[in-house]
Amino acid sequence: MTDAVQPEGYEETAFTAERIPRQASPPPKGKLGKLGDAFDMARLPWGHYIGVNPSQFEYEYSESWYMPYEYMGEKDFHDYNMVNEVRWSKFVDEDISLIYRFFRFWFVVLTHGLSFIGGGGWFITGVVAVCTVLFLFAGDTILAALTPLAIVVTICGICTVLRRLFETQSIRFYKSNKNWSDDVAFCRRSGLVKSFQGNFPFYEFDAFIEMAADMKGNQRHTLKVRHRYPQFSKDKRSGLPLEFTFPTDTGSIAERYAMWDMLSRFMDVSQPLPDIPRLEPFRHLDPTTRAYDEAGKRGRPATYWRDLYAKVDEKELKRLRDEHHEKVNAAPWGSRPDLMAQSVPGYEDSYTAEPEDVNAYAHAPTKNVRFVERPDAASSESSSDQQNTQR
């Protein structure tokens, strides 16, 4: 690897694709590991970033990002956000009792299930209304026949109000009683992945597309980020290797590639923070990103996402999201060099080939799929020069 200079403002252990050290060979896989390999569709490459973010984070729905941000403001939003310029958390700390958790669960189930907004309120009311028409002919009075319908409408109406209050006012509770944890997180400043099993360098993890199928044969795919040396990170109780799941909300397998690309750029301190809504309030706090933006390379106003969400509606967000999803699918994810092959002996001996068209492979993994060998990763110089291209 090249002797890249460590950017200022980060710990010595911070990760850059230019400074991946030599590492030990992965241990031989046991029976459980070999069985798990059967579900791994592909191992995703290190470095050579495409610079395209997954649609889930590029255009978040307003209620999942802008409403909390608008209420909390930048100061509180920094601490109570899943991702900021320091870490990407994978665990939520909650300072609440089990009794509260029990009642909250049933409160959410009932209010969301019976609500007129996003729940079954209209369906239930419709069924009762049909029954009411029949009761009109059998009831003693019209009032007696309409009473069940009135009760159902009242209950569903109350549930609708309670649901809206929960969605808006639970932010206050969230600020007071729970927080995204720094104990289980991908940490940008230090380059470490923190877990209950210990803290490990980011470069000791590999990304896999894992495939599963339900009883009907429908496939689903998830991004798994798994520790390469499970002998040091196995869970003492279950014996399972340390891994993290990064879900995406579309069926496209290219979105999983985009998720790994974004996570890698988030951890790589030679790259600016991914240009997504959740990270915009923190761009000026990250040294690399601040220098990038001050040089005019971002090409967007400092409050681009905030201004967009303040004026756009959900229908327009969905349109933008769908357009971006097509961009993700069209990106050249397959057959890129893998920088890790230079640093881990024997790394290239497995998973060296991947489908040329990753989305076509997801739909028909056994039919006329053309696999391509990854080219040698002669240099990572080009990857360090790449920046976000999602604009």
N, C-alpha and C positions, 0 to 999 in steps of 0.2 A: 504494500500500500504506500501511497505517497505521504510525505511528512507534512501534512496539513497543519496550519497554525490553529491552535485552539482559540475560538472566538472569546472575547472578554465578557465577563458577567456570568460565566457558567463554571460549574465544578470541573475538576480535572477528569472526572469519569464521564462527562457528558458525551453523548454519542454523535459521531459524524460518519457518514459513509466512507469518507477518505481515511479514516483511522480505525478500521476494524482490525483488531490484533489477531495474531495467530492463536488458535485454540486447539484443544484436544479433539480427537476423533469421537464421534458419538458412541456410546456403549452398544454392544450387541443387544438386539431387541429380544425380549422374552416372548412367551406365547401370547401374553396379553397385548404387547406392543405390536406383534405381527398381525394379530386379529384387528387391532385398531387401524393398521395400514390399509386394510381392505376397504375402509370407508373413506380414505383420503383420495380425493379426485386429483388433486395437484398440490405441489408445494410451490408457493409463490416466491418470486425472486427478490433479492435484496438490491437496493439502489436502482439507478436508471429510472427515475420517477417520471410518470406521465403527467402528473400535476392536475389530475381531475378528481374532484371530491365526490363521494357518494351522494345521491339525490336526497337522502334522508337528512343530511347535515347541510347541504347546499341551500335548500329551500325548506326550512322547517315551517310547520304550520304555526300560525301566530300564537295560538294558545300554549304551545310547547316552548316558545322562546320569548316572544316580544312581551307578552303579558307579565311574566315574572320580572323581566328586565325593567319594564316600565314602572312596575310597582316598587321594586327594590332599589333601583338606582345602581350606578356602577359600583359603589363601595360594597354594599351587601351582596350584590349579584356576583361579585368576584368570589366571595367565600362560599356561597351556596350554589355554585354552578358545578356541574359534572366535570367540566374541562375549563382550565384557564391557562395562563402562560407558564405555569409551574408544573401542573400534573393533570393527568386524565384518570379520574377516579373510577374504580370498579366496585365500590362498596359504599353503602350508606349507613352511617351511624344514626341510631334513633334512641333518644333518651325518653322512652315511654315504657309502660308496663305491658305485660301480656294481656291483662284484662282490657286495656285500651285497644290493643291490636285486634282483639276478638270483636269488640263492639264496632270498631272502625270498619272491619271487613264486612260485617253485615249491613252497616250503614251504607257503604259504597255499593254493595250488591243491590240493595233494595232501591235506593234513590236513583241509581243509574239504570236499573232494570225497568222501573216503572215510570221513568221520566218521559215527558213528551218530546224532549230534545235528546236525540240519540239513543233512546230506550224503547221499551215496548208499550209506552203509554197509549199511543194512537191505536195500536193493534188491539190491546185489551179493551179500550173504550169502544172500538168498533164491534167487537164480539158482544159486549154487554148491550150495545145499542140495538143490535139485531135481536137479541133475546128480549129486550124491552118491548120491541114492536109486537112480539108474540105474546108477551105478558099483558099487553093492553086489552087483548080479547079475553083473558082469563082473570085478570085482577078485579078486585071489587071496586077500586077507584083508580083514576089516572095517577093520583099522587102515589098510591102504593106501587104501581107499575114503574114509575119513574124514579122511585127511591134508590134502587140498586145502581142505576146509571149515575145518579147524582153523587152517590158515595164513591164510586169508582173515579169519576172525574175529579172529585175533591182530593182523593188520595194521590192520584197521578199528578194533579196540580201542585200539591204540597211537595211531592218527591222532586218535581221539576225545580221548584224554588230552592229546595235543600241542595240539590245537585249544583245549581249555579252558585250558591253560597259556598259550597265545598270547593268548587273549582277556583273561586276568586279569593276567598278568605283563608283557605288552607295554606296559602303562601305565608300568612302571618304565623301560623303554627309551625310551618316548615322552618322559618328563620329562627324560631325559639328552641326547637326540640330536635332537629336533625340536621345533619350536614354530610356532604360528600367527604369520604375519609381519605386521608393521606397515607393510611397504613396499607391499603391495597390499591395501588395506582401505578400508572406509567408516568415517570417523572422526567420532564424535559431537562430541567436545570442540571440534574445529576446523572442522567442516562441510565437510571436504575428502574427495574420493575419490582415494586414492593409487594409482598404477599405475607400471609400468615406462616408460610414455610420458610421465609427468609427473603433477602433482597438480592437480586441477580442482575447482571448487566443486560441491557436490552438486546445486544448482539448475540446473546445465548439463546434467543427464542427464534422459532421458525413459524411461518404462517402457512396454514393448510386450508384448502377448501374441503370440508367434510360433507359427504353426501349421505342422506338417509332417505328411507322410503316408508310410507305408511301401508296399511293393509290393502289399500286399493292400488298400490303401485305408484302413487304420486311421489315425486322426488322433491326434496327440499335440501337446501345447501346452507351451510353456516361457515363463517370464518373463525377458525381456531388458531390462537397464538399459543404455541406449546413450547415448554422449556426443553432444550435439546439434551440436557444432562439430567434425566429424572432420578439418577442415583443420589443427587444432592437436594432434590426438591419434592420428592414424593410425599403425599399426605400420609402422616403416620397412622391415621385411623383407617383410611380406605385403601392405601397403597397406590392410589392413582397418581399419575404424573401431573405436574403443575401446568394448567392451561387456562386460557381466558377465551370467552366467546364474545364476539362482536357481531350482534345481529344487525341486519338491514331489513327494511320493510318492503322490499320488492322481490320478485322471483328471479330477477336477472342475476346470473352468476358474475357478470362483469361488475355489479355493484359491490361484490365481495372483494374483487381485485382493487376497486377504488377505495374501499375502506382500509385495506392494508397500505395502499399508497399514501393515504392521508395520515394514518397513524405513524408511518415511517417518517414522513416529512415533519410531523409534529415532534417526534423524538430527535430528529436530526437538527442540531443547532446551527449547521451551516445553511439551513433553509429557513425562510420566514415561516411564521405560523400559517397553517392553512387558512385561506380567506373564506371563512364561514361565519354565519351570524353570531354563534355563541362566543367566538374568539375575538370578534371585532373590538369589544370594549377593552381588551387587554393587549392589543397590538403594540401600544406605546410602552408597555412595561417589559417587553421582551427585547433584549439588545439587538439581536440579528434582525428582527422584524422592524424595529424602530429605524435602524439604518437603511433598511430596504425601502420603507415608506418615505423617509426623508429624502431619499435619492430620486423619488418620483417613479419608482418602478412598479408600485401597486397599480397606478392608473385609475384610482377610485378615490372619492372623498373619504375623509376619516370616518364619517358617519354614514357610509353608503347603505349598509344593511339596516341600520336603525331608521333611516329616512324611508327606505323601501317598505318596511313593515308598518310604518306609521300611516302610509297612504294606500297600501294594497289590500284587497279583500281576499277571502279564502279561495274564491273561484280563480282569481288571477294567480295566486300562489300555486294552485294546482296546475295551471297551464304552464307556468315557468318550470315547475317541478317535472312535468312530463317532457318538456323540451330538453331539460338537462339530462333526464334519464336516457333519452336517445343519444345524447352526446357521450354518456358513460358507455353505452353499448357499442358505440362506434370507435371507441379508443383502442389503440393497438396493444392490448394487454399481453398477448401471447408472444412466445419466442424471444424474450429479452434476456440478456446476459444476467448471471447471478453473481454478484460480487462476493458472496460468502464462500464460493467455491475456491477462492484464493486463500482463504484463511482457515478452513477446516479440512484436514486430511480426509479423503474418502467422501467428501460431501457431494461431489458430482457423480458418485457411483449409483445414486438412487434418485428417482424423480427428476431425471435430466431432461425428459421429454414432457411436453404438455400440448394440449389440443391447440391447433392453429386458430380455430374459432371457438372461444371458450363458451359462448352462449349456445352454439349448436351442439356442443358436447353435453351441455347440461340437459338438453332435451332428449338426446338419443346417444348415450355413451357407447353403444356397441354397434352403431350403424354408420359405415362410411366416414369415420372420423380420421382426419389426417393429423398425425402427430409430427411435431417438429422438434429437432434437437436445439437446445439453447446454445447460442454462440459463446465462445470463450469470453470471459469478462477480463479483457486485457487491461482496461483502465476504467476508473470510475470518475474521470475528470469531467466527462460530459454531464454526469448526473448532478454534480455539485453546482453546475452552472444553470441547471433547469430551475425555474421558479413556477409558481402557480400559473396555469394557463386556462383556468376555468372561465375566464371572462369571455 
